[in-house]
Amino acid sequence: MRSTVFTCCAIALAFSSAIGCRDDSSEMERIMAQRQVALQEKTRQDHLGETVSLLDQYVVLNEQKARRQIAYHANQWIRENAARLKNSADNNDDATIPKIAQSLGEMIAPDAMEDKILRPEFTTDDVPFLRDANTFRRVVAWIDSPVRDDLLFADWLAGLRKSSAENADSDDDLTPMQIDRLQTAMRLFDWTVRNIALEPETLQPPTGLQIPPMPPGIPFEGPGFRQSDYQTLWRGRGDWLQRCGVFTQLCMQAGIPAAVLATQSDETGRRTPWCVGVLVGEQIYLFEPRLGLPIPGPNQTGVATLAQARKDASVMRRLDVAGYFDYPLSRSDISQSVALLNVHAETLAPRMKLLESGLTGDRRMTLWVDANDWAEKFDAVPGIAGARIWEIPTINEIYARGMELVAERDPAFAFWYRARFAVMESNDSSANNLAKGRWKHLTGQFVDDEIEGESGARTRYLEQRAPEFEIDDLRINVELQKQYGLRRELGVEPAQYDAQLRQMQDFMRLGKRTATYWLALVQYDDGRFETAHNWFTKRVLDQDQRSYWEGGAVYNAARSSEAAGDIESAISTLKTDRNVADHGNRLRARLLDKTLPTDKPESSDSSESESTATEEVTDADAE
């Protein structure tokens, strides 16, 4: 063996002598330098990857520690890439506060505004914003698929694509890419409506609760601001303004400009939101979260544009349901609207732009928006009388801080304020399990990952559904109490401990009903429509399992029937007057009725059919 090696070396030496000697020292230095750089890259910590990884695990981490670590890794990434970023197009050393931020001047002090936008480094205060963006982008990643198409508008979208192909050179038709964006927006809207159960605009506090003094103009538990967009998404319920917030946040992560449209009083200047406008091409398409529908276009076909609603009075008039509901706005009322952009001050910060520039592939998320550019594009559309930042997110921050301060001083108020969602937001193991299931649900991980040993949303939710007899026995079964980690502490009176056990029973029942409802939603999003219908009707709407999910269950049961092809059953369910969503449900029933064969039996709701016929005659006379 040694002789063989010696022979090879001798041959190599002779060969090098034959071709002549050459000084390769400079080439060797270059290679060694490249190797050194590659070695440094391998040993350097992937701070950007750590940032995203921690955001993905946020729900199971200690919040304060997670905030510090995320801020640290984001700052380290910027420091390590300082030289590259300084020469990049994303860098802006001379950054100033964007003009549109002035619309928040009444609610944010100048020094606070400057800190939020122009501060060069990340702090723990930035982390909730990063968490929110990461959560919304994870939702968008899986819901933009044909399973989420609203079948009411399938033929209309197909018609748009056909017209675009036949008139490729026409400026009047949307391009295929624009149609794709519109379809994505429609999927995001439909998912929002199905997954954010509608609450009333104002919630009534429980009897006996001492209402704290509120700042002027901010009513207790008022519309829109009583929870953040992230909380609305996480809790799966909110009023129609909070639906606006979730939908526009999803659109932002999909790269689609969207704004809340509001009328403005000539006398007081007060702005009143009425729908969400999605900008596609040079048109604004109208989506009404309160009704749970895109506003139907002329002849109740497709999605109306703002231009159509301003021109054709029937577009707004047909939002009435004769004998049941009158829509509060007409064509003249919405002739001029203000576009309200749902962005936080941090969305305008250069540091967010720099961080976003490093997020590619699966890590990609929208952290920064050129809000001035969006405002100009909305303002250029006829019928838009200016654009500004929506004040609701800022009011929510003020409101949340006020509620926390009151909770710190008043134990009774603190119990009410925190106990409402403790079933999934406390440190209790049961709540933590439900929270893990919710994260899996929102990120589209329905089934178990056997390789990683991780339970999917289905398993997590099923584990939350304790048998009723077990919940009933909790107060009398000591062994069962031990299994749930419950024990009577020294000094605790029997009556007090029994009250704690009753409270635990309430949490367990709420957790079970919540898991049941979300499990039904998972079945729908997995394309198991008949199974979903059974879960909504036989479990969520069970008379012995009453919960605040009933309204959402009625709507989703109808949607499950619709998706399974049973249109008449869907119509019948939508006409079940039970909740705050009845107006929109009736409108959807009317649209579904138009899809049935013309020789079907006459609709039981003749007043709606007569109303439509009368409108058609009126519109014809007007023309």
N, C-alpha and C positions, 0 to 999 in steps of 0.2 A: 504494500500500500504506500509506504513512504517513498519507494523508488519511483512509483507512478507519479506522485506529487512532484518529486524532484525533476522528473523528466518533463512534466508539463511546464514547470517554472522555467527550465532551461530553454524549451522551445519558445516560450513567450518572450524571454529575454533576447534570444537570437532574432526573433521576428521584429522586435522593437528596434534593435540595432540596424536591421536591414532597411527599415523605412526611414531611419534618421531620427535624431533626437529633437524634441520640441518642448518649449517652456509652456506648461499648462497651468501655471500657478494662479493666473487671474481667473481662468475658468473654474478652477477648483475652489477659489475663494467665493465665486458667485454661487456655486452649488451649495457650499457650506452655509452661506448666508441664507439661501432659500430654505435649507433644512432647519436652520435656527428659527426662522420666522414660522415655519410649519409647526415646529415643536412648541413654540410659544402659543400659537393658536390652539393647539391641542390642550395645553395645560391651562389656558385662560378660561375662567368660568363663563358659562353662557348666561350672562345676566338677563338677557332678553327672554331666553327660554325659562329661566327661573321666575321671572315676573309673570309670564303667562301661566306657568304651572301652578304658582301660588294662587293666582286668580281662579283657576279651575278648581282648586281645592278649598276655596275660601269658606264654603259653607261648613266644613268640618274642622276649621282651624280656630285657634284663639284669635279673636278679631284684632286686639291691640297688637299682639306679636306679628300677625300677618300684615297689618298696615305698615309697621316699621320695616319689615323685611322687603315688602314690595317697593316701598319708597327707596330703600337702600339699593336694590338691584336696578331700578330704573335710573337712578342717579349714576351708579357705577357704569352702566352701559353708555350713558351720555359722555361721561368723563373719558372712557376708553376710546370713544369714537369722536372725540372733540375735534381732532385735526381734520378728519374726513367731513364731519358735519359743517365745519366752518366754511369749507369750500363748496358745499352742496347748495342746490337751489332751495332746499328747505330751510336753510339758515337765514335768520333775519336779526342781525345784531342791533339794528335801528328800529326794532318793533315798537309800534305804538298801539294804543287801545283802539280797536276798530270803531268806526263811526256808529254802527248799529248798536254797540254796547251802551250808548248814551240813553237808549230807551229804558234801561234799568237804573238810571241815575237816581230815581226817587226812592229806590229800595236798597241800594248798595252804596255805602259811603265811598267817596273817591279813593281813599287809601286802601280800602278793602277791595275795590274793583281793580286797582293797580296790582295788588298782591295776587289776586286770583288769575289775572291775565299775563302780567309781565314778569312774575317771579320766575327766575331761570331754573331753579331746582324743584324737584318733587318733594312734597311733604306728606305726612300721613293723612292730611285733609284731602289730598287728591285721590286717595285709594278708592273711596266709594264710587267716584266717577269712573275710574278704570274698571272696577268690578261690574258696574252697570253696563258699560260698553261691551265688556267681554261676555256678559250673560246674554245680552240682546243679539250679539253676533253669533253666539252658539245656537240660539233659537233659529235665526235666519238660515243657518247652514243646512238645516234638514227640512224645514217646512216649505221651501220653495220647490215643490214637486207636484206632478199632476194629481196626486191623491188629494191635495188641498185645493183643487179647482172647484169653484162654485158652478154647479151644473146649470144654473139659471142663465149664465152668461156664456156658456160654451159655444153655442151657435153664433153668437155675436162676435166673439173673438175669432172664430174660424172665418167669418165674413170679412173681418178686418184684414186677416192674412191673405185671403183670396184677392181682395181689392188691392192690397199693397203689391202683390205679385203681378197683377194685370196692369197696374198703373205705376210702374216703378219710377217713372220720370215725373210723376205728379207731385206737386208741393202740398196738395190737399190731403194726401194719405200719409198715415204713419209708416215709418220704415220698419222692416222686420225687427230690428234691434229695439226700436221704441215700443213695438207691440209686446216684445218680450218683457220690457221693463213694466209696462202696464199690467201684464199678466202676473208678474211677480208681486206688484203692489196689491193686486186683487187677492192673491193667495195670502199675503200677510194680513190683509184686512179680514178675510174670512176666518183665518186662524184666531185673530184677536177677538172677534165677535163670539166664536164658539168657546174660547178658553177664558175669557174675562166675563164672568157672570155679572149681569147688570144690577147695580144698586141704585136706590133713589139718590137724587142730588144732595139732599141733606138727611143725615141720620139723626134720629132722636136718641138722646142719652138715656140711660136707665133711670128709673124713678129713684129719687133720693140722692143722686150723685151731685155733689157740689160743683157747679160749673165755674171754672176759673175766669177771671176778667180777661177779655180778649182785646188785642190792638184794634183801633178803629178800622172798620171795613173788612175785618177778618172774622166771620161768624164761626162759632164753635161747630166743629165737624161739618164745615161748609163744603161746597162742591169743588172738586178738582184738586184741592191742595191738602186734603186730610191724610193722604199718603203719597209717596213718591211713585214715579213710573216703575222703578224696580220693585217696590213693595206691591204695587198692583199686579205686576207680572208674577211675582213670587207667590202672592196670596190667591191669585186666580179670581179676583173679584174687585169691582170698583164701579164708580159712576161713569156716565158717558164721557165726561171730560178726561177721566183717567184712562178710558179706552182710547181717546184721542192721543194721550201721551204715549201709551204703549205702541200704538200703530205708527206714529211718527218716528218713534225711536227705532222700530224695526225697519222702517223705510230708510232711515239714516244709515243703518249698518249695511243695507243693500245698495247704498249709493244713489238713492232716489230722492230728489228734493220733495219735501212735503211740508205743509204748513196748516195750522188751524186757521180757518177763515172766520172772521167776525164782522158783524155790522157795527157801525159806529154812530152814536147819536149826534145830530147836529147841535142840539141844545147843551148837552152835558159832556159830550166827548166820550161817554162810556162805551166800551167795546163789549159786544155780546157774541161769543162764539156760537157757530151754528153747524159747522161741518169741517171735514178735513179736505183740503185740496192737494192733489198730487200732480206735480208738474211733469208732463211728458211732451217733449217737443215744445210747441208754443201754446199748448192747451192745458188747462187745469181740469182734471177729472175729479168729480165730487163723491165723497164717501161720508155717510152719515152714521157715526157710531151709536147715537142714541136709538136709531131705528134698527141698527144692525144690518144695514143694506147700503150698497152703492146707490146713489140717487139715480133711478131709472131715467134713461133718455127719452126723447120724443117718442110717442106711441108705446111708452113703457118698454123700450128696447135698449139693451146695452147700458152703459154707464154715461150719465149726462156730463157734459162739460159745462164750465161756468158760462161760456158763450151761449150755449143752448138754453141754459136756465134763465139767462137774462133776456133772451129773444122770445122764447116760447113759454107763455104763461102756464100751459098745461103741465110742464115739468114739475113746477112747485105745487100746483093745484092737486095733482094726482098723488101727493103725499097725504092728502086727507083720506080718511076712511069714514064714509057717510054713516051717520048715526052712532059713531064710536069716538073718532078722534079728528080734530082739526089741526093741521100743521100750522104753527104760529107765524110762518113767514110766507110771503108771496114774491112774485117776480120783482116788483118794485122795491121790496125790502132788501133784496140781495143784489140790487143793481150795482152797488159799490161796497166792497168788503176790504178789510185790512188783513194782510197775511201775517200771522203770528208764528215765528220760528221757534220750535221747541228745542232750544239749545241752552246749555248752561254757560256761565262766564268762562269756565275752564275749557269749553269747546273752542274758544277763540285764542287760547294760549299757544304761543310759539313752541313751548316745551312739549306740548301735546303733538304738535306737527312733527317735531324732531323724532319723538318716540314712535309715532305712527310710521315714519319713513323706514324704520328698521323692521317693521312687522310685515312679513311676507308669507305666502303660502297659507297653511292652516292657521297661522297666527294673525293673519290680517284682520284688522278691525278699524273702524272709523273713530278716531279720537279728536280730530280737528276738522272744522268746516269753515270754508270761506263764506262766512255769513253775509258779508257785504255783497258778494257775487250772487248768492241765492236771493237776497233781497232785491237786487236789480232785476233778476230774471222774473221774479214774481210780479214786481211792480210794472214790468213791461207788458203784462197781459191786460187787455181791456177789462175793466171791472174791478181791478185791484187798485185801491187808493192808498198805496204805501205799504211798507213792511217794517216790522219791528220784532224784538224778541218777546216771546210769550212770558208773561210775568208769573204764571202759575208755579213753575219749578222753584223760583226764588221765594215766593210766598210759602211754599211747602217747607223750605229750609227754615224760615222764620217761625212757622207754626210748630214744626217738630222740636226746635230748640225750646220754645215756650212750653210745650207739653212736657218735655223732659224735666224742666225746672219745677213745674208744678208737681210732677210725680215724685221728685226728690223731697218735697216738703209735705206732701199729703199722702199717707200710706193707702187710704181708701181709694183715692184717685189713681195712685200707682197700680193698685191691684186691677182696677177696671182697664186702665190704659194698656197694661202689658198682658193681662190674662186673655184678652180677646184672641190673640194669635200665638199664645204660649204653646199651643198644640204643635207648632212647627218652628217656633223661634226661641224656645227656651233651651237650657242646657240639659234638660231631662233626656234620658236615653230614648224614650219613646218618641219625643219630639225630634230628636236627632235622626232617628231612623226615618221618620216621615220627611224630614228635610233632605236627607240623602236620596230618598225616592223622588222627591220633587226636582232635585237637580238632574237626576237621570232622565226624568220626564222632559224637562225643558231642553235638555241637550239631545233628545231623541234616542236615548239608550234604554229601550224597552225590555230587552231580554238579558239574561245573565251572561256575563263574560266568563266562561269556564277557564280560559287560559289565565286570566288575571285573578280569578276567584272573586269577582265582583258581582253583586246582585244587581239586576236591572230594576227599572221602575216597577214592573209588574210584581216581582217578588217582594220588593220593599212595601208596596201598597197592600199586598195580601197579608204580609206579616202584621200590618197595622189593624187588621180586621179581627179583633178579639171576639170570641163568641159572647153573645148577650148574657148567657148564664154565668160566664166567668166575670163579666163586669158587675153583674148583680151580686155575686158572691164576695166581691172584694172587701166589703165592710165586715164580713163575718168569718172569712177564711184567712187565718193567720199565715198559713203556708203560702197562700197566693200573694199575700201582702209582701212576704219575704222575696218571692220571685220578682216582684216589681220594685224591690229595693225600698219598701216602705216599712217604717218602724216607729213606734211611739217613743219619742224622746223623753228623757227625765224632766219632770216638771210640767209636762203637757197633760192637761185634764182630759178625761175620757171624752167629754162632749166636744172639746176642741179637736181632738184627734179624729173623732167621727166626722166632724165638719171637713177636715182635710181629706178624709177618704171619700166623702161625697163629691168634693171638688175634683178629686182624681177620677172618679167615675164619669163626671161631666166631660173632663178632658179626653178620656178614653173614648167616650161615645162620639164626641166631636171629631176626634182623630179618625175613628172608624168611618164615619159618614163622609168626611173629607176624602179619605183614601178611596172609598167606594166610588165617589163621583169622579175623581181623577183617573181611577182605573177604567171607568167607562169611557172617558175621553181618550185614553191610550188605545182602547179597542177601536175607536173611530179612526184615530190617526194612523192606525196600523192597517186600515182597510177592512176591518172585521165589523161591518155595519150592522148585521143582524145581531151579533153578540153584543155590540154596543147598545143597541135598542133594548135588548133584554136587561142589561145592567141599569140603564136609565129608568126604565119603567117598573121593573120588578124589585129593584134594590133601592135605588136613590129615592124613587117616588113611593116606596112602600109606606103605607099609613103608619106603621109602627117604627119607621126610621126617619121621622120628620127632621128636616134640617134647613139651613138657609141656602141650600143648593137647589131647592125645588124649581125656581124660575129657570136657572140654567139647564136643569135636567129636562124640563118641558121642551125648551127650544132644541136641545141637542137630540132628544128622542125623535122630534120631527125631522131634523136633519139626517138622522140615521135612517129613518124610513125613506126619505127622499133619495138618499144615496143608494139604498137597496132597491130602488125602483117603485116603491109603493107611494105614489104621489098623493092619492086620495087619503091615505092614512096620515101622511104628513100634514095635509091641509086641515084635517080634523083636529090633529093635535095642536097645531098653531092657533086654532080658534078657541082653545081652552083658556078662558080669561082667568089668569091666576096672578100675574105679577106686573112689575114695572115695564116689562118689555112687550106688553100686549099690542101697542100701536105698531111697532115694527113687525111683530109676528103676524098681525092681520094683513099688513102690506105684502109680506112674503107669501102668505096664503093666496092672496089675490093674483100675484105674479105666477105662482104655481098653477092656479086654476086655468090660466091662459095657455098652459102647455098641454092640458088634457085634450083628448079628441073632441071635436065639436059635437059629436052625437052622444056625449055622455049625459047622464041625468042632470037636470038643472041644479045649480048650486044651492045648498040650504041657506046660504047667506045672500039672499036675493038683493038686499039693500046695496051691497057692494057692487054687484053686477049691474044693477040699475044705475048706480052712480057713475060707473065707467061709461055706460052707454050714453048717459046724459052729457058727460064731459065730451065724448066724441062728437055728438051733435053740436054742442056749443062751439067746439073748436072749428068744426067745418063751417058753421055760420060766420065765425070771426074771420076765417080766411076769405 
